[in-house]
Amino acid sequence: MPRPRHRGIYLLPNLFTTGGMFAGFYAIIAATQGQFADACIAVFIAAVLDGLDGRVARLTNTQSEFGVQYDSLADLISFGLAPSMVMYHWALASLKLDGVTPGKIGWIAAFLYAACAALRLARFNSQVGQVDKRWFIGLASPAAAGLVVSFVWTFDAFGFTGTELRYAALALTVVAALLMVSRMRYYSFKGAGPSHDRVPFLVPVLVVAVLVAIAIDPPTVLLAICSIYALFGPVYAAWRRLRRRPEDVAP
């Protein structure tokens, strides 16, 4: 009779989750101190750790309801609060230079992003096992966070200030927030079975090319990737609507 698995092994995936939450918390601290590049890098580190904790849990057979809930709470910090605070301290806080009302709009937009991330995570948890795993409903919070912080990282690296781009930053924050709670579909890159795990030979080559491009110019390439992925939802929704339109016309 096999010996029961010791519950201490559950610590392993939760360590990755804790590491991701720490990275998100550090991003908030770095943003308050004006270290925006470090803050943006920390959010991307949190995204990497977030992708690893679930895989580690499956590989070690240590999935648990506790781990699922803990991961969601950590995600709210790393991909909800952290990006909103990074964007607020970089650009949205400077809206107060245009008056009292624009200043209030700045912090309201930051809160809207955090609130939509919380709603997105709650909806995801409530729909686990009820939706097609190949698709996300709404932009996933790590992808939205990547879009926001890569915008900050890229333009900060090119010498732009948040004050100069405060209205563009406001628009991006609101759009990213609304995409998270939208009903638009986004491809999840998760297979629906063994046959879906097989990919053409060209795919690994493209992945290597993307990794090389990221290594050469991380902020710009990540902004391009996150922007293209964020646009996928509206474009795919428009394509589905146009494809259905001829069928809806009566003969």
LOLO-511486 format. One record per residue: x, y, z of N, C-alpha, C in turn; residue in three letters; residue number from 1. Coordinates in steps of 0.02 Angstrom, whole numbers. Each point is the difference from the previous one (the first is absolute). Layout:
N
BAVEX     npx     npy     npz    capx    capy    capz     cpx     cpy     cpz  type  seq
BAVEX       X       Y       Z       X       Y       Z       X       Y       Z   ALA  NUM
...
This chain:
251
BAVEX     npx     npy     npz    capx    capy    capz     cpx     cpy     cpz  type  seq
BAVEX      42     -60       0     -42      60       0      44      62       0   MET    1
BAVEX      -9      46     -49      44      58      -4     -11      46      60   PRO    2
BAVEX      54      30      22      -4      47      56     -36      63     -21   ARG    3
BAVEX     -41      28      42     -35      62     -18      49      57     -11   PRO    4
BAVEX     -16      42     -48      43      57     -16      -1      50      58   ARG    5
BAVEX      59      21      21       4      48      55     -26      68     -23   HIS    6
BAVEX     -41      30      42     -32      63     -18      50      58      -5   ARG    7
BAVEX      61     -10      25      50      53      -4      18      18     -72   GLY    8
BAVEX     -11     -46     -47      17      15     -69     -44      55     -29   ILE    9
BAVEX     -58      13      32     -43      53     -23      34      68       7   TYR   10
BAVEX      52       3      39      37      62       8      32      22     -66   LEU   11
BAVEX      19     -48     -43      38      17     -61     -38      46     -47   LEU   12
BAVEX     -61     -17     -23     -34      47     -45     -18      66      35   PRO   13
BAVEX     -15      -4      65     -17      61      36      59      46       8   ASN   14
BAVEX      61     -27      -1      60      42       2       4      43     -64   LEU   15
BAVEX     -17     -30     -57       0      38     -63     -54      55       3   PHE   16
BAVEX     -58     -17      28     -53      49       7      22      57      45   THR   17
BAVEX      32     -17      56      24      51      46      53      43     -32   THR   18
BAVEX      44     -31     -40      51      38     -36     -31      50     -48   GLY   19
BAVEX     -53     -22     -35     -35      46     -46     -32      57      38   GLY   20
BAVEX     -31     -15      58     -31      53      39      53      49      27   MET   21
BAVEX      57     -27      19      54      44      23      23      46     -56   PHE   22
BAVEX       5     -27     -61      21      42     -57     -51      55     -12   ALA   23
BAVEX     -65     -16       5     -51      51      -8       3      53      54   GLY   24
BAVEX      11     -22      62       6      48      55      61      44      -9   PHE   25
BAVEX      55     -30     -22      61      40     -13     -13      51     -55   TYR   26
BAVEX     -39     -19     -51     -15      47     -54     -36      62      26   ALA   27
BAVEX     -45     -10      49     -36      57      29      49      45      37   ILE   28
BAVEX      45     -30      40      49      40      37      46      37     -47   ILE   29
BAVEX      24     -34     -52      45      31     -48     -34      58     -36   ALA   30
BAVEX     -64      -8     -17     -36      54     -34      -7      62      44   ALA   31
BAVEX     -13     -10      64      -6      57      45      66      37       7   THR   32
BAVEX      56     -33     -14      65      31       5      27      24     -68   GLN   33
BAVEX     -43      -4     -52      20      24     -65      44     -47     -39   GLY   34
BAVEX       9     -62      22      42     -49     -35     -45     -41     -46   GLN   35
BAVEX     -21      30     -54     -52     -30     -42      24     -60     -40   PHE   36
BAVEX      62       2     -24      26     -57     -37       2     -62      45   ALA   37
BAVEX      25       8      61       1     -56      47     -70     -25      16   ASP   38
BAVEX     -47      47       6     -69     -20      15     -30     -41     -57   ALA   39
BAVEX      13      21     -62     -27     -36     -57      31     -69      -7   CYS   40
BAVEX      65      -4      11      34     -66      -3     -29     -46      54   ILE   41
BAVEX     -14      27      59     -27     -42      54     -68     -29     -19   ALA   42
BAVEX     -42      39     -35     -65     -26     -21       8     -57     -50   VAL   43
BAVEX      48       6     -45      11     -54     -48      29     -62      35   PHE   44
BAVEX      42      10      51      24     -56      39     -59     -35      35   ILE   45
BAVEX     -46      40      25     -60     -29      32     -40     -41     -51   ALA   46
BAVEX      -3      24     -62     -36     -38     -52      33     -67     -14   ALA   47
BAVEX      67       0      -2      36     -63     -11     -13     -49      57   VAL   48
BAVEX       4      24      61     -12     -43      58     -72     -24       2   LEU   49
BAVEX     -46      43     -21     -70     -20      -2     -12     -56     -50   ASP   50
BAVEX      37       1     -55      -6     -54     -48      32     -64      23   GLY   51
BAVEX      47       5      47      35     -60      23     -36     -35      57   LEU   52
BAVEX     -34      38      43     -28     -33      60     -51     -53     -16   ASP   53
BAVEX     -43      14     -49     -50     -50     -19      31     -61     -32   GLY   54
BAVEX      50      12     -42      34     -57     -33      37     -43      51   ARG   55
BAVEX      32      32      48      35     -37      53     -50     -41      40   VAL   56
BAVEX     -58      30      15     -52     -37      38     -24     -61     -38   ALA   57
BAVEX      -9       7     -67     -23     -58     -39      55     -52      -6   ARG   58
BAVEX      62      21      -9      55     -48      -7      11     -40      64   LEU   59
BAVEX      -9      33      58      11     -32      64     -64     -27      31   THR   60
BAVEX     -56       6     -38     -65     -24      24     -18      31      68   ASN   61
BAVEX      10      65       5     -14      35      63     -52      55     -10   THR   62
BAVEX     -47     -10     -47     -53      49      -8     -46      -2      61   GLN   63
BAVEX     -25      59      18     -46       4      57     -44      62      -8   SER   64
BAVEX     -58      -1      33     -44      58      -1      34      59      33   GLU   65
BAVEX      39     -14      53      37      53      33      48      34     -49   PHE   66
BAVEX      34     -40     -40      47      28     -48     -34      43     -52   GLY   67
BAVEX     -59     -20     -22     -38      38     -50     -20      68      29   VAL   68
BAVEX     -25       1      61     -22      62      31      60      45      16   GLN   69
BAVEX      53     -30      24      61      39      16      29      31     -62   TYR   70
BAVEX      -1     -37     -55      26      25     -64     -41      60     -23   ASP   71
BAVEX     -66      -2       9     -42      56     -21      14      62      41   SER   72
BAVEX       9      -9      66      15      58      42      67      30     -18   LEU   73
BAVEX      49     -43     -14      65      25     -21      -3      36     -67   ALA   74
BAVEX     -41     -27     -45      -9      32     -66     -31      69       6   ASP   75
BAVEX     -45       8      48     -32      66       9      52      52      19   LEU   76
BAVEX      49     -20      40      54      47      18      47      12     -59   ILE   77
BAVEX      21     -55     -31      52       5     -53     -27      29     -65   SER   78
BAVEX     -62     -16     -18     -27      20     -65     -59      47       5   PHE   79
BAVEX     -20      17      61     -53      48      10      26      64      32   GLY   80
BAVEX      23      -5      62      24      58      36      67      26     -28   LEU   81
BAVEX      47     -45     -12      67      22     -21      -2      39     -66   ALA   82
BAVEX     -30     -25     -54      -2      40     -62     -36      66       8   PRO   83
BAVEX     -55       0      38     -38      62       9      42      52      38   SER   84
BAVEX      38     -22      49      42      47      38      60      23     -40   MET   85
BAVEX      28     -45     -41      55      21     -44     -23      53     -48   VAL   86
BAVEX     -58     -11     -32     -26      49     -47     -21      64      36   MET   87
BAVEX     -27      -6      59     -21      60      36      59      44      18   TYR   88
BAVEX      52     -29      28      58      40      20      39      26     -60   HIS   89
BAVEX      -2     -38     -56      37      23     -59     -36      55     -38   TRP   90
BAVEX     -65      -5      -7     -36      46     -44     -65      27      29   ALA   91
BAVEX     -42     -43      28     -68      21      18       0      52      56   LEU   92
BAVEX      48      -3      45       2      50      54      11      70     -27   ALA   93
BAVEX      33       5     -58      15      66     -28     -62      33     -32   SER   94
BAVEX     -55     -36      -5     -62      30     -25     -25      56      45   LEU   95
BAVEX      22       1      63     -20      54      45      29      67     -22   LYS   96
BAVEX      50      -1     -43      27      62     -27     -51      37     -43   LEU   97
BAVEX     -50     -37     -26     -51      30     -42     -62      21      39   ASP   98
BAVEX       1     -10      65     -56      21      40     -22     -54      49   GLY   99
BAVEX     -46      18      43     -24     -46      51     -36     -60     -30   VAL  100
BAVEX     -45      13     -48     -39     -54     -30      44     -49     -38   THR  101
BAVEX      46      23     -45      44     -49     -33      42     -39      50   PRO  102
BAVEX      20      32      56      38     -37      51     -41     -56      29   GLY  103
BAVEX     -64      12      12     -43     -53      26     -10     -55     -52   LYS  104
BAVEX      -5      19     -63      -7     -50     -53      60     -46      -2   ILE  105
BAVEX      59      28      14      61     -40       0      -3     -57      50   GLY  106
BAVEX     -16      16      63      -1     -54      49     -61     -46      -8   TRP  107
BAVEX     -54      28     -28     -59     -43     -14      17     -51     -54   ILE  108
BAVEX      38      21     -51      21     -46     -53      44     -55      28   ALA  109
BAVEX      45      18      46      43     -50      31     -41     -49      40   ALA  110
BAVEX     -50      26      37     -44     -45      39     -42     -44     -47   PHE  111
BAVEX     -23      29     -55     -40     -38     -48      39     -60     -25   LEU  112
BAVEX      64      10     -15      42     -55     -24       4     -55      54   TYR  113
BAVEX      14      20      63       6     -49      54     -66     -37      11   ALA  114
BAVEX     -55      37      -3     -66     -31      10     -16     -49     -56   ALA  115
BAVEX      15      18     -61     -14     -45     -57      44     -62       3   CYS  116
BAVEX      61       7      24      43     -59       9     -30     -47      52   ALA  117
BAVEX     -28      28      54     -32     -41      52     -61     -35     -29   ALA  118
BAVEX     -40      36     -38     -60     -30     -31      20     -55     -49   LEU  119
BAVEX      53      13     -39      24     -49     -49      22     -65      35   ARG  120
BAVEX      36       7      55      24     -59      36     -58     -37      33   LEU  121
BAVEX     -49      37      27     -58     -33      30     -40     -37     -53   ALA  122
BAVEX      -9      30     -58     -38     -34     -53      37     -62     -24   ARG  123
BAVEX      66       4      -5      39     -58     -22      -8     -57      50   PHE  124
BAVEX       4      14      64      -6     -52      51     -69     -32      -1   ASN  125
BAVEX     -51      41     -12     -69     -26       1     -16     -41     -62   SER  126
BAVEX      40       7     -53     -14     -34     -63      48     -57     -14   GLN  127
BAVEX      44     -16      47      47     -55     -10     -39     -65     -11   VAL  128
BAVEX      17     -35     -53     -34     -62     -16     -64       8     -40   GLY  129
BAVEX     -22      63     -12     -62      11     -36      12      30     -70   GLN  130
BAVEX      61      21     -14      14      32     -65      55     -39     -36   VAL  131
BAVEX       5      12     -64      51     -31     -42      69      25      22   ASP  132
BAVEX      44     -46      20      65      19      25      44      33     -53   LYS  133
BAVEX     -19      -8     -63      40      31     -53      -9      76      -3   ARG  134
BAVEX     -51      26      35     -16      71      -4      -6      31      69   TRP  135
BAVEX      23      63       5     -15      42      57     -59      44     -18   PHE  136
BAVEX     -45      11      47     -54      48     -10      23      66      31   ILE  137
BAVEX      16      48     -43      30      62      24      76      -6       1   GLY  138
BAVEX      33      56      -4      73       1       2      25     -23      68   LEU  139
BAVEX      44     -50       1      26     -26      63      38      55      37   ALA  140
BAVEX      -5       0      67      32      53      39      76       4      -9   SER  141
BAVEX      37     -56      -8      72       7     -13      14      34     -67   PRO  142
BAVEX     -42     -14     -51      10      33     -65     -16      74       4   ALA  143
BAVEX     -53      18      37     -17      70       9      55      36      38   ALA  144
BAVEX      27     -32      51      55      29      38      61       9     -44   ALA  145
BAVEX      14     -49     -42      56       6     -46      -8      58     -48   GLY  146
BAVEX     -61      11     -24     -13      56     -45      13      66      35   LEU  147
BAVEX     -24       8      61       7      63      36      73      14      18   VAL  148
BAVEX      34     -49      29      68      14      23      50       2     -58   VAL  149
BAVEX     -13     -36     -54      46       5     -57      -6      68     -33   SER  150
BAVEX     -60      30       2      -9      69     -24      43      47      41   PHE  151
BAVEX      -4      -6      65      40      43      45      74     -12     -12   VAL  152
BAVEX      20     -63      -1      71     -17      -7      29      25     -66   TRP  153
BAVEX     -37      -9     -54      25      20     -66       9      75      -5   THR  154
BAVEX     -51      37      16       4      73      -9      45      33      52   PHE  155
BAVEX       5     -30      59      47      24      50      71     -11     -24   ASP  156
BAVEX      13     -57     -33      67     -14     -27      18      47     -57   ALA  157
BAVEX     -49      23     -38      12      46     -55       4      73      23   PHE  158
BAVEX      -5      11      64       8      68      27     -64      40       7   GLY  159
BAVEX     -57     -30     -13     -63      35      10     -19      -2      74   PHE  160
BAVEX     -35      52      21     -25       1      69     -74     -16       0   THR  161
BAVEX     -23     -24      57     -71     -15       6     -43      62      -7   GLY  162
BAVEX      28      57      21     -37      63      -6     -15      15     -73   THR  163
BAVEX      48     -12     -44     -10      13     -71     -52     -46     -31   GLU  164
BAVEX      -4     -61      25     -44     -51     -29     -59     -16      45   LEU  165
BAVEX     -19      47      44     -50     -17      50     -68     -18     -30   ARG  166
BAVEX     -19      32     -55     -65     -16     -29       2     -65     -40   TYR  167
BAVEX      56     -14     -32       7     -65     -32       1     -56      52   ALA  168
BAVEX      33      13      57       2     -48      54     -70     -11      30   ALA  169
BAVEX     -38      54       5     -69      -5      26     -42     -44     -46   LEU  170
BAVEX       5      12     -65     -39     -39     -48      20     -74       2   ALA  171
BAVEX      65     -13       3      23     -70       1     -23     -36      63   LEU  172
BAVEX       2      34      56     -22     -30      63     -73     -19      -2   THR  173
BAVEX     -42      45     -25     -72     -13      -3     -15     -56     -49   VAL  174
BAVEX      33       1     -59     -11     -52     -50      20     -69      27   VAL  175
BAVEX      59      -4      32      23     -63      27     -49     -26      54   ALA  176
BAVEX     -25      46      41     -48     -19      52     -64     -28     -31   ALA  177
BAVEX     -27      34     -50     -62     -23     -31       9     -65     -39   LEU  178
BAVEX      58     -10     -30      12     -63     -36       0     -59      48   LEU  179
BAVEX      23      11      62       0     -55      48     -70     -24      17   MET  180
BAVEX     -48      45       4     -68     -19      19     -46      -9     -60   VAL  181
BAVEX      29       4     -60     -40      -8     -61     -17     -74     -10   SER  182
BAVEX     -43     -14     -49     -17     -69     -18      39     -24     -60   ARG  183
BAVEX      51      38     -20      40     -18     -58      43     -61      15   MET  184
BAVEX      10     -41     -51      40     -60       8      73      13     -17   ARG  185
BAVEX      43     -30      41      72       2     -12      27     -71       3   TYR  186
BAVEX      42     -16     -49      28     -68      -2      45     -10      61   TYR  187
BAVEX      -8     -55      35      36     -12      62      66     -38      -9   SER  188
BAVEX      11     -28     -61      59     -41     -14       2     -63      42   PHE  189
BAVEX     -59     -22      23      -5     -63      37     -35     -50     -43   LYS  190
BAVEX      30     -58      -8     -29     -52     -42     -61     -30      32   GLY  191
BAVEX     -44     -26     -41     -61     -34      26       9     -75       2   ALA  192
BAVEX      59     -25     -12      12     -72       1      69     -14     -27   GLY  193
BAVEX      21     -64      -1      67     -17     -23      13      21     -71   PRO  194
BAVEX     -50      -3     -43      11      18     -71      16      74      -7   SER  195
BAVEX     -24      42      47      11      71      -4      69      19      27   HIS  196
BAVEX      35     -46      32      66      15      26      53      -3     -55   ASP  197
BAVEX     -18     -26     -58      47      -4     -56      -4      64     -41   ARG  198
BAVEX      57      29     -13       2      63     -37      47      -8     -59   VAL  199
BAVEX     -10      40     -53      45      -3     -57      71      18      20   PRO  200
BAVEX      48     -23     -39      70      13      15      15      74       0   PHE  201
BAVEX     -37      38     -39      13      72      -5     -14      36      65   LEU  202
BAVEX     -45     -26      42     -19      34      62      59       5      48   VAL  203
BAVEX      38     -54      14      58       9      44      51      48     -28   PRO  204
BAVEX       7       1     -66      47      48     -31     -22      71      13   VAL  205
BAVEX     -65      13      -7     -26      67      13       8      19      73   LEU  206
BAVEX     -10     -48      45       8      14      72      72      20      14   VAL  207
BAVEX      48     -36     -29      70      18      10      15      69     -27   VAL  208
BAVEX     -28      16     -59      10      66     -30     -28      55      45   ALA  209
BAVEX     -58     -13      29     -31      50      45      43       9      62   VAL  210
BAVEX      26     -55      28      42       6      59      64      39     -14   LEU  211
BAVEX      28     -11     -59      60      38     -20     -17      74      -6   VAL  212
BAVEX     -57      15     -31     -21      70      -7     -12      32      68   ALA  213
BAVEX     -29     -37      47     -11      27      67      66      14      34   ILE  214
BAVEX      49     -45     -10      65      10      31      35      63     -27   ALA  215
BAVEX     -12      15     -64      32      58     -31     -32      65      24   ILE  216
BAVEX     -67       3       0     -35      62      20     -63     -20      39   ASP  217
BAVEX       8     -16      64     -57     -27      39     -62      45       0   PRO  218
BAVEX       5      64      18     -63      38       7     -39       8     -65   PRO  219
BAVEX      36      15     -55     -34      12     -63     -33     -63     -27   THR  220
BAVEX      36     -56       3     -27     -63     -26     -58     -23      43   VAL  221
BAVEX       5       6      66     -55     -21      44     -61      44     -12   LEU  222
BAVEX      10      65     -11     -57      44     -15     -33     -21     -65   LEU  223
BAVEX      39     -17     -50     -28     -23     -64     -40     -64       9   ALA  224
BAVEX      28     -48      37     -34     -64      10     -65      10      39   ILE  225
BAVEX       3      39      54     -60      10      41     -53      39     -38   CYS  226
BAVEX      21      48     -41     -48      39     -39     -35     -44     -52   SER  227
BAVEX      38     -42     -34     -29     -44     -50     -50     -49      32   ILE  228
BAVEX      19     -27      58     -44     -46      35     -64      35      24   TYR  229
BAVEX       8      62      26     -59      37      23     -47      16     -58   ALA  230
BAVEX      28      12     -59     -42      15     -58     -33     -62     -29   LEU  231
BAVEX      26     -59      18     -28     -62     -27     -73      -7      17   PHE  232
BAVEX     -20      17      62     -69      -7      21     -49      40     -43   GLY  233
BAVEX      10      67      -6     -45      39     -42       0     -22     -73   PRO  234
BAVEX      59     -16     -27       4     -21     -70     -35     -66     -10   VAL  235
BAVEX       9     -47      45     -32     -66      -6     -76       7       7   TYR  236
BAVEX     -22      43      46     -72      11      10     -30      31     -63   ALA  237
BAVEX      34      48     -31     -25      31     -61      -2     -51     -57   ALA  238
BAVEX      51     -42      -4       2     -51     -53     -58     -50       8   TRP  239
BAVEX     -14     -21      61     -55     -47      12     -67      32     -18   ARG  240
BAVEX      -7      64      16     -63      34     -15     -10       7     -76   ARG  241
BAVEX      54      17     -35      -5       7     -72     -14     -67     -34   LEU  242
BAVEX      29     -54      28     -11     -66     -29     -71     -25      11   ARG  243
BAVEX     -32      21      56     -68     -20      13     -51      41     -39   ARG  244
BAVEX      19      60     -20     -49      46     -30     -35     -29     -60   ARG  245
BAVEX      34     -32     -49     -37     -27     -57     -50     -54      19   PRO  246
BAVEX      14     -37      55     -46     -52      21     -63      29      31   GLU  247
BAVEX       7      60      28     -58      31      33     -48      34     -48   ASP  248
BAVEX      21       8     -64     -42      34     -49     -52     -50     -26   VAL  249
BAVEX     -63      18       3     -52     -46     -24       2      -5     -75   ALA  250
BAVEX     -13     -58     -30       1      -8     -73     -59      35     -32   PRO  251
